[in-house]
Amino acid sequence: RVHGPNEAEMTEVEAPDATSVFFCRSDGSAGSWLRDFEFVKPPPGPGSRLLGIDHVGLVQPFGHFDEAALFWRSVLGLIFREGPEFATPAGLLRARALADPTGTVTLTLDGPLLGGEPAFSDLQHVAFISEDVLATAGAVRAAGAPIPAIPGNYYDDLAARHELDPDLLTRLRDHSILYDRDSSGGELFHFYTAALGRHLFFEVLERRGGYSGLGAPNASVRMAAQAAPAISKETER
């Protein structure tokens, strides 16, 4: 890595997928990476403030999933939390969530079960915690962020499976917010941006009632929504 004048000194190691992992101070003191940036905080709308990072999602190349999981367990001491498999527009996908014992650091690893998937499956993401996901979704949309449209039949299915307030369901539909509920009654509300460039998108989520999952049942819907523009462009060609 090129180290410029007055930039923070950061020790790094490389993960099997070529992700750089930096070990550095983050308290704003001398040597902290925070001193390399000038932070600009625009005034948020009422209730739309982001509280921090919930997790980071990393896509693993085909055939390297177990190698990556071993790396993160060995180097950072992360432990497995959940590991679903699900169908997506890119084929079958394998996922694994790893976290430290306190839940401060959470990574999700996604990897194809079969080779040769389309490029739109190769998307890393950062998930932010919101204090009010509905307010944040409104602020993000008003700022012009690209939010993929979620098909209406998704919300018809939610109405059939869960006793959601009709007004809440309408607001979820209007803002393309996805919903999940666990067996103990915990709830997850989350939405996604479209792909920004070739390899990155963002997620914003709000957890209620002790929900600790990652919304795996919604992964196929999210990927289909993000893939729709890519499929449309390919069809036009």
C-alpha positions as a printed Julia matrix, in Angstrom:
237×3 Matrix{Float64}:
   0.0     0.0     0.0
   1.27    3.49   -0.9
   1.77    5.57    2.26
   1.39    9.3     1.62
   2.8    12.19    3.67
   1.17   12.6     7.11
  -1.07    9.56    6.59
  -1.7     7.25    9.52
   0.58    4.25    9.88
  -1.57    1.13    9.63
  -0.45   -2.48    9.8
  -2.36   -4.72    7.43
  -2.8    -8.36    6.56
  -4.46   -9.77    3.48
  -7.43  -12.14    3.59
  -7.66  -15.01    1.08
 -10.04  -12.96   -1.12
  -7.47  -10.08   -1.19
  -9.42   -7.97    1.34
  -6.99   -5.82    3.34
  -7.48   -5.92    7.11
  -5.96   -2.9     8.87
  -5.03   -2.81   12.54
  -5.06    0.79   13.66
  -6.26    3.29   16.25
  -9.71    4.81   15.78
  -9.91    7.22   18.73
  -8.81   10.34   16.89
  -5.39   10.47   18.59
  -2.04   10.66   16.81
  -1.73    7.65   14.53
  -5.49    7.24   14.19
  -6.83    6.77   10.66
  -9.59    9.26   11.51
  -7.03   12.06   11.25
  -6.63   11.34    7.52
 -10.14   12.6     6.77
 -12.18   15.75    7.15
 -15.62   14.67    8.28
 -18.68   16.51    7.0
 -21.94   15.76    8.78
 -24.98   17.17    6.97
 -27.95   17.8     9.26
 -30.15   14.65    9.16
 -33.9    14.67    8.99
 -35.89   13.97   12.18
 -35.17   10.42   13.35
 -33.06    9.53   10.31
 -29.69    9.39   12.08
 -27.39    6.41   11.5
 -25.93    4.97   14.7
 -23.03    2.93   13.36
 -22.09   -0.11   11.3
 -24.06   -3.31   11.92
 -22.03   -5.63    9.68
 -19.89   -5.84    6.56
 -20.68   -8.32    3.79
 -17.85   -9.88    1.76
 -18.34  -12.02   -1.35
 -16.0   -14.98   -1.64
 -14.76  -16.44   -4.93
 -16.1   -19.83   -5.91
 -14.27  -22.61   -4.05
 -12.68  -20.34   -1.41
 -15.52  -20.1     1.13
 -14.1   -22.48    3.75
 -10.64  -20.95    3.44
 -12.07  -17.49    4.14
 -14.09  -18.71    7.14
 -10.97  -20.3     8.63
  -9.01  -17.07    8.13
 -11.52  -14.89    9.97
 -11.85  -17.41   12.79
  -8.08  -17.7    13.2
  -6.99  -14.07   12.81
  -9.83  -12.2    14.53
 -11.28  -14.97   16.68
 -14.74  -14.64   15.13
 -17.3   -17.36   15.78
 -20.08  -18.71   13.57
 -23.59  -17.36   14.09
 -25.7   -18.64   11.2
 -25.15  -20.17    7.8
 -28.13  -20.39    5.43
 -28.18  -21.41    1.79
 -30.69  -19.86   -0.6
 -31.6   -19.5    -4.26
 -30.82  -16.22   -6.05
 -30.94  -14.95   -9.65
 -27.24  -15.89   -9.78
 -27.85  -19.47   -8.63
 -27.45  -21.11   -5.23
 -25.64  -18.99   -2.67
 -24.02  -20.05    0.58
 -23.83  -17.56    3.44
 -22.11  -17.5     6.8
 -22.22  -14.89    9.56
 -19.26  -14.56   11.9
 -18.99  -12.27   14.93
 -16.82  -11.63   17.95
 -18.26  -12.76   21.31
 -19.58   -9.26   22.11
 -21.21   -8.78   18.7
 -19.18   -5.61   18.07
 -17.67   -6.93   14.83
 -19.85   -8.93   12.44
 -18.93  -10.14    8.97
 -21.11  -11.99    6.52
 -19.49  -14.19    3.9
 -21.38  -15.04    0.71
 -20.13  -17.5    -1.85
 -21.61  -19.33   -4.84
 -22.17  -23.06   -4.56
 -21.61  -23.39   -8.31
 -19.17  -21.57  -10.59
 -20.0   -19.23  -13.46
 -22.49  -16.86  -11.81
 -23.3   -13.49  -13.45
 -21.29  -10.44  -12.34
 -24.17   -8.88  -10.37
 -23.76  -11.55   -7.67
 -20.28  -10.16   -6.88
 -21.43   -7.34   -4.58
 -19.85   -6.4    -1.25
 -21.87   -4.29    1.17
 -21.82   -2.27    4.37
 -24.91   -2.31    6.62
 -25.66    0.71    8.82
 -27.86    0.8    11.93
 -30.71    3.33   11.9
 -32.64    4.69   14.85
 -35.74    4.92   12.62
 -35.47    3.06    9.32
 -38.66    4.59    7.91
 -37.35    8.13    8.47
 -33.94    7.18    7.1
 -35.47    5.6     4.0
 -37.4     8.8     3.32
 -34.29   10.95    3.77
 -32.14    8.68    1.61
 -34.72    8.61   -1.18
 -35.15   12.41   -1.0
 -31.38   12.78   -1.37
 -31.57   10.89   -4.65
 -29.97    7.59   -3.62
 -30.78    4.7    -6.01
 -33.2     2.39   -4.18
 -34.31   -0.71   -6.14
 -38.06   -1.24   -6.42
 -39.38   -4.26   -4.51
 -42.17   -6.19   -6.31
 -45.65   -5.63   -4.94
 -46.28   -9.36   -4.46
 -43.57   -9.36   -1.76
 -45.78   -7.11    0.38
 -48.87   -9.15   -0.46
 -47.0   -12.15    0.93
 -46.02  -10.2     4.07
 -49.68   -9.33    4.65
 -50.61  -13.0     4.36
 -47.86  -14.27    6.7
 -47.78  -11.54    9.37
 -50.42   -9.44   11.09
 -48.85   -6.1    10.2
 -50.66   -2.81   10.63
 -52.03   -1.81    7.18
 -50.55    1.68    7.49
 -47.12    0.24    8.34
 -47.33   -2.17    5.42
 -48.12    0.73    3.08
 -45.11    2.67    4.34
 -42.87   -0.36    3.89
 -44.11   -0.72    0.33
 -43.66    2.99   -0.43
 -40.03    2.96    0.74
 -39.02   -0.52   -0.57
 -38.31   -1.7     2.98
 -38.02   -5.45    3.62
 -39.24   -7.14    6.8
 -38.45  -10.26    8.8
 -39.61  -11.64   12.15
 -37.95  -14.35   14.22
 -39.55  -17.05   16.38
 -39.32  -14.91   19.53
 -41.11  -11.94   17.95
 -38.01   -9.87   17.17
 -38.31   -7.77   14.02
 -35.96   -6.55   11.31
 -36.7    -3.64    8.97
 -34.11   -3.03    6.24
 -33.62   -1.55    2.79
 -30.83   -1.53    0.22
 -29.33    0.74   -2.38
 -28.71   -0.39   -5.92
 -25.17   -1.38   -6.83
 -22.83    1.62   -6.77
 -20.22    0.85   -9.38
 -19.54   -2.83   -9.95
 -18.91   -4.22   -6.49
 -20.61   -2.22   -3.7
 -24.0    -1.42   -2.22
 -25.28   -0.21    1.15
 -27.92   -1.53    3.54
 -29.74    0.35    6.32
 -31.5    -1.62    9.04
 -33.38   -1.3    12.3
 -33.69   -4.15   14.8
 -36.58   -4.39   17.23
 -37.34   -6.82   20.06
 -33.91   -8.46   20.16
 -33.8    -9.59   16.55
 -30.24  -10.88   15.95
 -30.4   -12.37   12.45
 -29.47  -10.84    9.12
 -32.73  -11.13    7.2
 -31.67  -14.18    5.2
 -35.25  -14.9     3.99
 -35.13  -11.59    2.1
 -31.8   -12.17    0.35
 -33.35  -13.61   -2.8
 -35.78  -10.68   -3.09
 -32.97   -8.17   -2.6
 -30.74   -9.77   -5.21
 -33.58  -10.0    -7.74
 -34.36   -6.3    -7.26
 -30.72   -5.32   -7.67
 -30.3    -7.59  -10.67
 -33.34   -6.23  -12.52
 -31.54   -3.21  -14.09
 -28.64   -5.41  -15.19
 -31.03   -7.93  -16.74
 -32.95   -5.14  -18.51
 -29.77   -3.69  -20.02
 -28.66   -7.13  -21.19
 -32.09   -7.72  -22.77
 -31.88   -4.38  -24.63
 -28.53   -5.43  -26.11
